[in-house]
């Protein structure tokens, strides 16, 4: 960082979805002669206890931080977006160099606050979503398939571009049916797809029914397979006559805080054999065989990990 000698440093979180013009936030930071500016979003007061809350004075200078308070004094939730004066950030990082697992929210900003630095809240009032959990990631994808999504990818004045490989367009077979879905380039659809986000290079065979699901790039779904409310990672192979998302919900036996909300989660490069049924709040990782499914079933809340350990 020293070689660039910046005046300001912008810190972002990698698991949030939003559109923001950081120049406007930087101008606000400069106008307040702030040492730190924290983007904050108003949330319903009844939901404020789920967030890290900032309390401000009439000039929007932060006077107090509350971490998931039972009785919040404010409804401004920190978004994990920070602008620092480089001199202030550098000093904090040097002073905290021996701090284990040093964290901006837990260590750096409290250190600066306790040393009377000028910390301001920049209020943001548009779409923002934390997708740090499987359920919030699924929700964000489902929101994208609306005709005019809340997080609009198609605005003329602020388009979002992505890098794509040079691959053929989608192929939709004569008897296929697609409703309210996003289908990536190079994907072949021979079955039926409803309310889903399908990546590039996916093959969905005849007789398949896909509902409320995310299927990532280069996965193959065998004939007559039914997939409901699932997240399927890249390069997955699912056999024929498989059913995902069956039965009643049950708490995941090993990681209930990760695998919940009725989702089926299949890790990258996994293989699911023909003819098995998989319940809700389940997770599978690795190449599995029929022997891994007693009576042809992974019940709700079950987990099969055959590709290393899950943290």
Short mmCIF file of the C-alpha atoms (twelve columns), coordinates in Angstrom:
data_MODEL
# 
_entry.id   MODEL 
# 
loop_
_atom_site.group_PDB 
_atom_site.id 
_atom_site.type_symbol 
_atom_site.label_atom_id 
_atom_site.label_alt_id 
_atom_site.label_comp_id 
_atom_site.label_asym_id 
_atom_site.label_seq_id 
_atom_site.Cartn_x 
_atom_site.Cartn_y 
_atom_site.Cartn_z 
_atom_site.pdbx_PDB_model_num 
ATOM 1   C CA . UNK A 1   0.000   0.000   0.000   1 
ATOM 2   C CA . UNK A 2   2.877   2.384   0.806   1 
ATOM 3   C CA . UNK A 3   4.049   2.336   -2.813  1 
ATOM 4   C CA . UNK A 4   0.715   3.857   -3.899  1 
ATOM 5   C CA . UNK A 5   0.637   6.401   -1.054  1 
ATOM 6   C CA . UNK A 6   -3.182  6.840   -1.149  1 
ATOM 7   C CA . UNK A 7   -4.989  9.593   0.647   1 
ATOM 8   C CA . UNK A 8   -8.120  7.483   1.162   1 
ATOM 9   C CA . UNK A 9   -8.831  3.749   1.290   1 
ATOM 10  C CA . UNK A 10  -12.188 2.152   0.444   1 
ATOM 11  C CA . UNK A 11  -12.954 -1.137  2.243   1 
ATOM 12  C CA . UNK A 12  -15.701 -3.409  0.867   1 
ATOM 13  C CA . UNK A 13  -17.284 -6.700  1.850   1 
ATOM 14  C CA . UNK A 14  -17.322 -9.424  -0.787  1 
ATOM 15  C CA . UNK A 15  -20.697 -10.989 -0.031  1 
ATOM 16  C CA . UNK A 16  -23.045 -8.041  -0.521  1 
ATOM 17  C CA . UNK A 17  -25.198 -7.118  -3.516  1 
ATOM 18  C CA . UNK A 18  -25.939 -3.445  -4.208  1 
ATOM 19  C CA . UNK A 19  -25.191 -0.557  -6.552  1 
ATOM 20  C CA . UNK A 20  -23.369 2.430   -5.107  1 
ATOM 21  C CA . UNK A 21  -21.470 5.351   -6.584  1 
ATOM 22  C CA . UNK A 22  -18.498 5.417   -4.220  1 
ATOM 23  C CA . UNK A 23  -17.471 8.858   -5.488  1 
ATOM 24  C CA . UNK A 24  -20.544 10.382  -3.861  1 
ATOM 25  C CA . UNK A 25  -19.662 8.663   -0.584  1 
ATOM 26  C CA . UNK A 26  -16.061 9.898   -0.898  1 
ATOM 27  C CA . UNK A 27  -17.244 13.469  -1.505  1 
ATOM 28  C CA . UNK A 28  -19.358 13.176  1.657   1 
ATOM 29  C CA . UNK A 29  -16.327 11.861  3.541   1 
ATOM 30  C CA . UNK A 30  -14.216 14.831  2.405   1 
ATOM 31  C CA . UNK A 31  -16.945 17.385  3.149   1 
ATOM 32  C CA . UNK A 32  -17.084 16.186  6.765   1 
ATOM 33  C CA . UNK A 33  -13.290 16.032  7.108   1 
ATOM 34  C CA . UNK A 34  -13.971 12.531  8.395   1 
ATOM 35  C CA . UNK A 35  -11.346 10.043  9.496   1 
ATOM 36  C CA . UNK A 36  -13.754 7.202   8.743   1 
ATOM 37  C CA . UNK A 37  -17.091 7.120   6.943   1 
ATOM 38  C CA . UNK A 38  -19.351 4.090   7.353   1 
ATOM 39  C CA . UNK A 39  -22.201 3.397   4.933   1 
ATOM 40  C CA . UNK A 40  -25.384 2.705   6.873   1 
ATOM 41  C CA . UNK A 41  -28.848 1.734   5.770   1 
ATOM 42  C CA . UNK A 42  -32.140 2.431   7.560   1 
ATOM 43  C CA . UNK A 43  -33.919 -0.791  8.546   1 
ATOM 44  C CA . UNK A 44  -37.316 -1.293  10.233  1 
ATOM 45  C CA . UNK A 45  -36.792 -0.658  13.933  1 
ATOM 46  C CA . UNK A 46  -38.322 -4.030  14.769  1 
ATOM 47  C CA . UNK A 47  -35.539 -5.692  12.734  1 
ATOM 48  C CA . UNK A 48  -32.682 -3.523  14.005  1 
ATOM 49  C CA . UNK A 49  -31.673 -6.051  16.664  1 
ATOM 50  C CA . UNK A 50  -30.403 -8.338  13.869  1 
ATOM 51  C CA . UNK A 51  -27.712 -5.842  12.799  1 
ATOM 52  C CA . UNK A 52  -24.752 -3.846  13.972  1 
ATOM 53  C CA . UNK A 53  -26.318 -0.437  14.628  1 
ATOM 54  C CA . UNK A 54  -24.743 3.033   14.554  1 
ATOM 55  C CA . UNK A 55  -26.105 5.909   16.626  1 
ATOM 56  C CA . UNK A 56  -25.457 9.412   15.295  1 
ATOM 57  C CA . UNK A 57  -25.848 13.030  16.326  1 
ATOM 58  C CA . UNK A 58  -27.580 15.725  14.265  1 
ATOM 59  C CA . UNK A 59  -24.509 16.016  12.009  1 
ATOM 60  C CA . UNK A 60  -24.445 12.253  11.340  1 
ATOM 61  C CA . UNK A 61  -21.288 11.825  13.394  1 
ATOM 62  C CA . UNK A 62  -21.343 8.430   15.044  1 
ATOM 63  C CA . UNK A 63  -21.604 8.647   18.824  1 
ATOM 64  C CA . UNK A 64  -22.198 4.992   19.648  1 
ATOM 65  C CA . UNK A 65  -22.056 1.489   18.200  1 
ATOM 66  C CA . UNK A 66  -24.543 -1.235  19.167  1 
ATOM 67  C CA . UNK A 67  -23.982 -4.852  18.135  1 
ATOM 68  C CA . UNK A 68  -27.348 -6.584  17.633  1 
ATOM 69  C CA . UNK A 69  -28.969 -4.650  20.505  1 
ATOM 70  C CA . UNK A 70  -32.093 -5.925  22.232  1 
ATOM 71  C CA . UNK A 71  -33.415 -2.349  22.458  1 
ATOM 72  C CA . UNK A 72  -31.809 -0.393  19.608  1 
ATOM 73  C CA . UNK A 73  -31.375 3.369   19.896  1 
ATOM 74  C CA . UNK A 74  -31.237 3.763   16.123  1 
ATOM 75  C CA . UNK A 75  -32.341 2.008   12.956  1 
ATOM 76  C CA . UNK A 76  -29.136 2.683   10.975  1 
ATOM 77  C CA . UNK A 77  -27.465 -0.639  10.192  1 
ATOM 78  C CA . UNK A 78  -23.797 -0.728  9.228   1 
ATOM 79  C CA . UNK A 79  -23.329 -2.087  5.701   1 
ATOM 80  C CA . UNK A 80  -19.671 -3.086  6.051   1 
ATOM 81  C CA . UNK A 81  -18.559 -0.379  3.595   1 
ATOM 82  C CA . UNK A 82  -15.866 1.958   4.928   1 
ATOM 83  C CA . UNK A 83  -13.776 4.879   3.703   1 
ATOM 84  C CA . UNK A 84  -10.663 5.619   5.777   1 
ATOM 85  C CA . UNK A 85  -8.059  8.288   5.691   1 
ATOM 86  C CA . UNK A 86  -5.011  6.194   4.927   1 
ATOM 87  C CA . UNK A 87  -3.045  7.760   7.787   1 
ATOM 88  C CA . UNK A 88  -5.765  6.734   10.258  1 
ATOM 89  C CA . UNK A 89  -6.073  3.198   8.904   1 
ATOM 90  C CA . UNK A 90  -2.302  2.725   8.785   1 
ATOM 91  C CA . UNK A 91  -1.926  3.806   12.413  1 
ATOM 92  C CA . UNK A 92  -4.706  1.441   13.530  1 
ATOM 93  C CA . UNK A 93  -3.275  -1.532  11.641  1 
ATOM 94  C CA . UNK A 94  0.194   -0.957  13.103  1 
ATOM 95  C CA . UNK A 95  -1.176  -0.647  16.633  1 
ATOM 96  C CA . UNK A 96  -3.288  -3.809  16.152  1 
ATOM 97  C CA . UNK A 97  -0.626  -5.863  14.346  1 
ATOM 98  C CA . UNK A 98  -0.572  -8.483  17.120  1 
ATOM 99  C CA . UNK A 99  -4.362  -8.785  17.295  1 
ATOM 100 C CA . UNK A 100 -5.449  -12.318 16.381  1 
ATOM 101 C CA . UNK A 101 -8.009  -12.459 13.550  1 
ATOM 102 C CA . UNK A 102 -8.076  -8.688  13.352  1 
ATOM 103 C CA . UNK A 103 -11.478 -7.528  12.098  1 
ATOM 104 C CA . UNK A 104 -12.625 -4.106  10.937  1 
ATOM 105 C CA . UNK A 105 -15.921 -4.198  12.794  1 
ATOM 106 C CA . UNK A 106 -14.612 -5.804  15.983  1 
ATOM 107 C CA . UNK A 107 -11.164 -4.230  16.302  1 
ATOM 108 C CA . UNK A 108 -10.109 -1.531  13.828  1 
ATOM 109 C CA . UNK A 109 -13.149 0.736   14.030  1 
ATOM 110 C CA . UNK A 110 -13.564 0.383   17.841  1 
ATOM 111 C CA . UNK A 111 -9.874  1.282   18.218  1 
ATOM 112 C CA . UNK A 112 -10.375 4.422   16.110  1 
ATOM 113 C CA . UNK A 113 -13.599 5.307   17.919  1 
ATOM 114 C CA . UNK A 114 -11.936 4.974   21.326  1 
ATOM 115 C CA . UNK A 115 -9.186  7.301   20.098  1 
ATOM 116 C CA . UNK A 116 -11.701 10.018  19.263  1 
ATOM 117 C CA . UNK A 117 -11.451 9.804   15.494  1 
ATOM 118 C CA . UNK A 118 -14.102 11.588  13.434  1 
ATOM 119 C CA . UNK A 119 -16.419 8.794   12.285  1 
ATOM 120 C CA . UNK A 120 -19.508 9.598   10.219  1 
ATOM 121 C CA . UNK A 121 -22.453 7.610   8.875   1 
ATOM 122 C CA . UNK A 122 -23.288 7.853   5.166   1 
ATOM 123 C CA . UNK A 123 -26.957 6.974   4.755   1 
ATOM 124 C CA . UNK A 124 -27.786 4.693   1.814   1 
ATOM 125 C CA . UNK A 125 -31.372 4.185   0.675   1 
ATOM 126 C CA . UNK A 126 -31.441 1.632   -2.122  1 
ATOM 127 C CA . UNK A 127 -31.235 -2.136  -2.632  1 
ATOM 128 C CA . UNK A 128 -28.663 -3.907  -0.456  1 
ATOM 129 C CA . UNK A 129 -28.506 -7.571  0.440   1 
ATOM 130 C CA . UNK A 130 -26.038 -9.571  2.483   1 
ATOM 131 C CA . UNK A 131 -25.632 -12.955 0.774   1 
ATOM 132 C CA . UNK A 132 -23.312 -14.479 3.342   1 
ATOM 133 C CA . UNK A 133 -25.693 -17.387 3.977   1 
ATOM 134 C CA . UNK A 134 -27.105 -20.005 1.633   1 
ATOM 135 C CA . UNK A 135 -30.671 -18.890 2.279   1 
ATOM 136 C CA . UNK A 136 -29.939 -15.208 1.559   1 
ATOM 137 C CA . UNK A 137 -27.984 -16.202 -1.572  1 
ATOM 138 C CA . UNK A 138 -30.979 -18.229 -2.758  1 
ATOM 139 C CA . UNK A 139 -33.362 -15.353 -1.981  1 
ATOM 140 C CA . UNK A 140 -31.227 -12.863 -3.926  1 
ATOM 141 C CA . UNK A 141 -31.234 -15.120 -6.988  1 
ATOM 142 C CA . UNK A 142 -34.991 -15.611 -6.790  1 
ATOM 143 C CA . UNK A 143 -35.446 -11.827 -6.694  1 
ATOM 144 C CA . UNK A 144 -33.524 -11.508 -9.970  1 
ATOM 145 C CA . UNK A 145 -36.109 -13.456 -11.955 1 
ATOM 146 C CA . UNK A 146 -38.897 -10.909 -11.499 1 
ATOM 147 C CA . UNK A 147 -39.879 -9.144  -14.722 1 
ATOM 148 C CA . UNK A 148 -38.480 -5.932  -13.253 1 
ATOM 149 C CA . UNK A 149 -36.290 -7.095  -10.369 1 
ATOM 150 C CA . UNK A 150 -35.769 -4.917  -7.305  1 
ATOM 151 C CA . UNK A 151 -32.051 -5.113  -8.040  1 
ATOM 152 C CA . UNK A 152 -32.389 -4.166  -11.681 1 
ATOM 153 C CA . UNK A 153 -29.688 -5.589  -13.948 1 
ATOM 154 C CA . UNK A 154 -31.177 -3.933  -17.002 1 
ATOM 155 C CA . UNK A 155 -31.267 -0.198  -16.238 1 
ATOM 156 C CA . UNK A 156 -30.131 1.781   -19.272 1 
ATOM 157 C CA . UNK A 157 -28.295 4.358   -17.168 1 
ATOM 158 C CA . UNK A 158 -26.453 1.805   -15.000 1 
ATOM 159 C CA . UNK A 159 -25.972 -1.490  -16.768 1 
ATOM 160 C CA . UNK A 160 -24.164 -4.383  -15.139 1 
ATOM 161 C CA . UNK A 161 -21.784 -6.270  -17.393 1 
ATOM 162 C CA . UNK A 162 -20.133 -9.625  -16.869 1 
ATOM 163 C CA . UNK A 163 -17.318 -11.489 -18.550 1 
ATOM 164 C CA . UNK A 164 -18.611 -14.352 -20.668 1 
ATOM 165 C CA . UNK A 165 -16.850 -17.003 -22.682 1 
ATOM 166 C CA . UNK A 166 -17.466 -17.363 -26.396 1 
ATOM 167 C CA . UNK A 167 -20.023 -20.172 -26.325 1 
ATOM 168 C CA . UNK A 168 -23.174 -20.991 -28.278 1 
ATOM 169 C CA . UNK A 169 -26.561 -19.530 -27.311 1 
ATOM 170 C CA . UNK A 170 -29.142 -21.445 -25.304 1 
ATOM 171 C CA . UNK A 171 -30.924 -24.359 -26.943 1 
ATOM 172 C CA . UNK A 172 -34.567 -24.789 -25.941 1 
ATOM 173 C CA . UNK A 173 -36.080 -28.003 -27.289 1 
ATOM 174 C CA . UNK A 174 -39.473 -28.027 -28.992 1 
ATOM 175 C CA . UNK A 175 -41.196 -29.729 -26.050 1 
ATOM 176 C CA . UNK A 176 -39.348 -27.808 -23.325 1 
ATOM 177 C CA . UNK A 177 -41.119 -25.225 -21.163 1 
ATOM 178 C CA . UNK A 178 -39.580 -22.300 -19.297 1 
ATOM 179 C CA . UNK A 179 -41.382 -19.876 -17.002 1 
ATOM 180 C CA . UNK A 180 -39.950 -16.869 -15.131 1 
ATOM 181 C CA . UNK A 181 -36.337 -18.035 -15.255 1 
ATOM 182 C CA . UNK A 182 -32.861 -16.898 -16.269 1 
ATOM 183 C CA . UNK A 183 -31.042 -19.300 -18.604 1 
ATOM 184 C CA . UNK A 184 -27.299 -18.956 -19.295 1 
ATOM 185 C CA . UNK A 185 -25.561 -19.212 -22.663 1 
ATOM 186 C CA . UNK A 186 -24.771 -22.673 -23.967 1 
ATOM 187 C CA . UNK A 187 -27.434 -24.334 -21.818 1 
ATOM 188 C CA . UNK A 188 -29.679 -27.018 -23.296 1 
ATOM 189 C CA . UNK A 189 -33.193 -27.379 -21.913 1 
ATOM 190 C CA . UNK A 190 -35.306 -30.388 -22.860 1 
ATOM 191 C CA . UNK A 191 -37.456 -30.436 -19.690 1 
ATOM 192 C CA . UNK A 192 -39.490 -27.880 -17.699 1 
ATOM 193 C CA . UNK A 193 -38.019 -25.005 -15.702 1 
ATOM 194 C CA . UNK A 194 -39.955 -22.721 -13.340 1 
ATOM 195 C CA . UNK A 195 -38.730 -19.754 -11.246 1 
ATOM 196 C CA . UNK A 196 -35.073 -20.722 -11.457 1 
ATOM 197 C CA . UNK A 197 -31.629 -19.371 -12.324 1 
ATOM 198 C CA . UNK A 198 -29.676 -21.677 -14.626 1 
ATOM 199 C CA . UNK A 199 -26.003 -21.027 -15.411 1 
ATOM 200 C CA . UNK A 200 -24.058 -21.558 -18.633 1 
ATOM 201 C CA . UNK A 201 -23.384 -24.930 -20.216 1 
ATOM 202 C CA . UNK A 202 -26.044 -26.767 -18.189 1 
ATOM 203 C CA . UNK A 203 -27.965 -29.702 -19.674 1 
ATOM 204 C CA . UNK A 204 -31.499 -30.388 -18.408 1 
ATOM 205 C CA . UNK A 205 -32.737 -33.619 -19.958 1 
ATOM 206 C CA . UNK A 206 -36.229 -34.669 -21.044 1 
ATOM 207 C CA . UNK A 207 -38.830 -35.181 -18.345 1 
ATOM 208 C CA . UNK A 208 -37.038 -32.973 -15.792 1 
ATOM 209 C CA . UNK A 209 -38.940 -30.481 -13.669 1 
ATOM 210 C CA . UNK A 210 -36.857 -27.722 -12.049 1 
ATOM 211 C CA . UNK A 211 -38.541 -25.354 -9.578  1 
ATOM 212 C CA . UNK A 212 -37.257 -22.493 -7.412  1 
ATOM 213 C CA . UNK A 213 -33.638 -23.565 -7.853  1 
ATOM 214 C CA . UNK A 214 -30.151 -22.369 -8.766  1 
ATOM 215 C CA . UNK A 215 -28.086 -24.597 -11.056 1 
ATOM 216 C CA . UNK A 216 -24.552 -23.378 -11.735 1 
ATOM 217 C CA . UNK A 217 -22.373 -23.770 -14.800 1 
ATOM 218 C CA . UNK A 218 -21.724 -27.053 -16.619 1 
ATOM 219 C CA . UNK A 219 -23.971 -29.247 -14.499 1 
ATOM 220 C CA . UNK A 220 -25.925 -32.116 -16.037 1 
ATOM 221 C CA . UNK A 221 -29.412 -33.119 -14.890 1 
ATOM 222 C CA . UNK A 222 -30.519 -36.599 -15.987 1 
ATOM 223 C CA . UNK A 223 -33.876 -37.562 -17.468 1 
ATOM 224 C CA . UNK A 224 -37.084 -37.467 -15.392 1 
ATOM 225 C CA . UNK A 225 -35.385 -35.797 -12.423 1 
ATOM 226 C CA . UNK A 226 -37.322 -33.375 -10.208 1 
ATOM 227 C CA . UNK A 227 -35.449 -30.575 -8.430  1 
ATOM 228 C CA . UNK A 228 -37.182 -28.265 -5.944  1 
ATOM 229 C CA . UNK A 229 -35.634 -25.372 -3.970  1 
ATOM 230 C CA . UNK A 230 -32.044 -26.447 -4.471  1 
ATOM 231 C CA . UNK A 231 -28.634 -24.869 -4.937  1 
ATOM 232 C CA . UNK A 232 -26.507 -26.981 -7.271  1 
ATOM 233 C CA . UNK A 233 -22.889 -25.918 -7.753  1 
ATOM 234 C CA . UNK A 234 -20.689 -26.149 -10.854 1 
ATOM 235 C CA . UNK A 235 -19.895 -29.380 -12.707 1 
ATOM 236 C CA . UNK A 236 -22.430 -31.509 -10.841 1 
ATOM 237 C CA . UNK A 237 -23.860 -34.664 -12.399 1 
ATOM 238 C CA . UNK A 238 -27.316 -35.736 -11.245 1 
ATOM 239 C CA . UNK A 239 -28.618 -39.070 -12.501 1 
ATOM 240 C CA . UNK A 240 -31.975 -40.044 -13.916 1 
ATOM 241 C CA . UNK A 241 -35.214 -40.341 -11.911 1 
ATOM 242 C CA . UNK A 242 -33.774 -38.413 -8.950  1 
ATOM 243 C CA . UNK A 243 -35.926 -36.278 -6.635  1 
ATOM 244 C CA . UNK A 244 -34.437 -33.332 -4.719  1 
ATOM 245 C CA . UNK A 245 -36.358 -31.485 -1.991  1 
ATOM 246 C CA . UNK A 246 -38.833 -34.176 -0.929  1 
ATOM 247 C CA . UNK A 247 -40.684 -34.661 2.358   1 
ATOM 248 C CA . UNK A 248 -41.103 -32.500 5.418   1 
ATOM 249 C CA . UNK A 249 -38.397 -30.223 6.796   1 
ATOM 250 C CA . UNK A 250 -36.067 -31.432 9.536   1 
ATOM 251 C CA . UNK A 251 -33.109 -29.684 11.158  1 
ATOM 252 C CA . UNK A 252 -29.759 -30.537 9.636   1 
ATOM 253 C CA . UNK A 253 -28.024 -33.096 11.815  1 
ATOM 254 C CA . UNK A 254 -24.570 -31.476 11.660  1 
ATOM 255 C CA . UNK A 255 -24.731 -27.848 10.524  1 
ATOM 256 C CA . UNK A 256 -28.235 -26.460 11.187  1 
ATOM 257 C CA . UNK A 257 -27.051 -22.842 11.017  1 
ATOM 258 C CA . UNK A 258 -25.722 -23.397 7.484   1 
ATOM 259 C CA . UNK A 259 -28.157 -25.822 5.878   1 
ATOM 260 C CA . UNK A 260 -31.672 -24.601 6.574   1 
ATOM 261 C CA . UNK A 261 -34.702 -22.865 5.034   1 
ATOM 262 C CA . UNK A 262 -35.738 -26.076 3.266   1 
ATOM 263 C CA . UNK A 263 -32.843 -25.954 0.794   1 
ATOM 264 C CA . UNK A 264 -30.980 -28.833 -0.833  1 
ATOM 265 C CA . UNK A 265 -27.297 -27.985 -1.351  1 
ATOM 266 C CA . UNK A 266 -25.066 -29.935 -3.754  1 
ATOM 267 C CA . UNK A 267 -21.342 -29.084 -3.825  1 
ATOM 268 C CA . UNK A 268 -19.237 -28.650 -6.962  1 
ATOM 269 C CA . UNK A 269 -18.187 -31.731 -8.967  1 
ATOM 270 C CA . UNK A 270 -20.576 -33.913 -6.966  1 
ATOM 271 C CA . UNK A 271 -22.299 -36.941 -8.473  1 
ATOM 272 C CA . UNK A 272 -25.793 -38.116 -7.506  1 
ATOM 273 C CA . UNK A 273 -26.714 -41.640 -8.690  1 
ATOM 274 C CA . UNK A 274 -29.905 -42.651 -10.485 1 
ATOM 275 C CA . UNK A 275 -33.159 -43.139 -8.655  1 
ATOM 276 C CA . UNK A 276 -32.432 -41.619 -5.225  1 
ATOM 277 C CA . UNK A 277 -34.532 -39.183 -3.209  1 
ATOM 278 C CA . UNK A 278 -33.064 -36.313 -1.196  1 
ATOM 279 C CA . UNK A 279 -34.939 -34.410 1.502   1 
ATOM 280 C CA . UNK A 280 -34.816 -30.784 2.658   1 
ATOM 281 C CA . UNK A 281 -32.079 -29.015 4.666   1 
ATOM 282 C CA . UNK A 282 -29.588 -31.482 3.217   1 
ATOM 283 C CA . UNK A 283 -26.030 -31.180 1.902   1 
ATOM 284 C CA . UNK A 284 -24.046 -33.451 -0.412  1 
ATOM 285 C CA . UNK A 285 -20.434 -33.051 -1.491  1 
ATOM 286 C CA . UNK A 286 -18.432 -35.522 -3.542  1 
ATOM 287 C CA . UNK A 287 -19.007 -38.491 -5.785  1 
ATOM 288 C CA . UNK A 288 -21.760 -40.550 -4.194  1 
ATOM 289 C CA . UNK A 289 -23.177 -43.953 -5.094  1 
ATOM 290 C CA . UNK A 290 -26.392 -45.815 -4.400  1 
ATOM 291 C CA . UNK A 291 -24.801 -47.351 -1.264  1 
ATOM 292 C CA . UNK A 292 -24.695 -43.889 0.320   1 
ATOM 293 C CA . UNK A 293 -28.512 -43.713 0.286   1 
ATOM 294 C CA . UNK A 294 -30.094 -46.409 2.488   1 
ATOM 295 C CA . UNK A 295 -33.410 -47.416 0.959   1 
ATOM 296 C CA . UNK A 296 -32.644 -44.968 -1.820  1 
ATOM 297 C CA . UNK A 297 -33.142 -41.931 0.434   1 
ATOM 298 C CA . UNK A 298 -31.184 -39.152 2.124   1 
ATOM 299 C CA . UNK A 299 -33.819 -37.921 4.587   1 
ATOM 300 C CA . UNK A 300 -34.401 -34.281 5.432   1 
ATOM 301 C CA . UNK A 301 -31.589 -32.919 7.604   1 
ATOM 302 C CA . UNK A 302 -29.111 -35.489 6.299   1 
ATOM 303 C CA . UNK A 303 -25.597 -34.854 5.045   1 
ATOM 304 C CA . UNK A 304 -23.117 -36.764 2.868   1 
ATOM 305 C CA . UNK A 305 -19.582 -35.382 2.665   1 
ATOM 306 C CA . UNK A 306 -17.161 -37.398 0.546   1 
ATOM 307 C CA . UNK A 307 -14.874 -34.606 -0.663  1 
ATOM 308 C CA . UNK A 308 -12.908 -33.355 2.341   1 
ATOM 309 C CA . UNK A 309 -14.175 -31.795 5.524   1 
ATOM 310 C CA . UNK A 310 -16.862 -29.137 5.874   1 
ATOM 311 C CA . UNK A 311 -15.866 -26.352 8.231   1 
# 
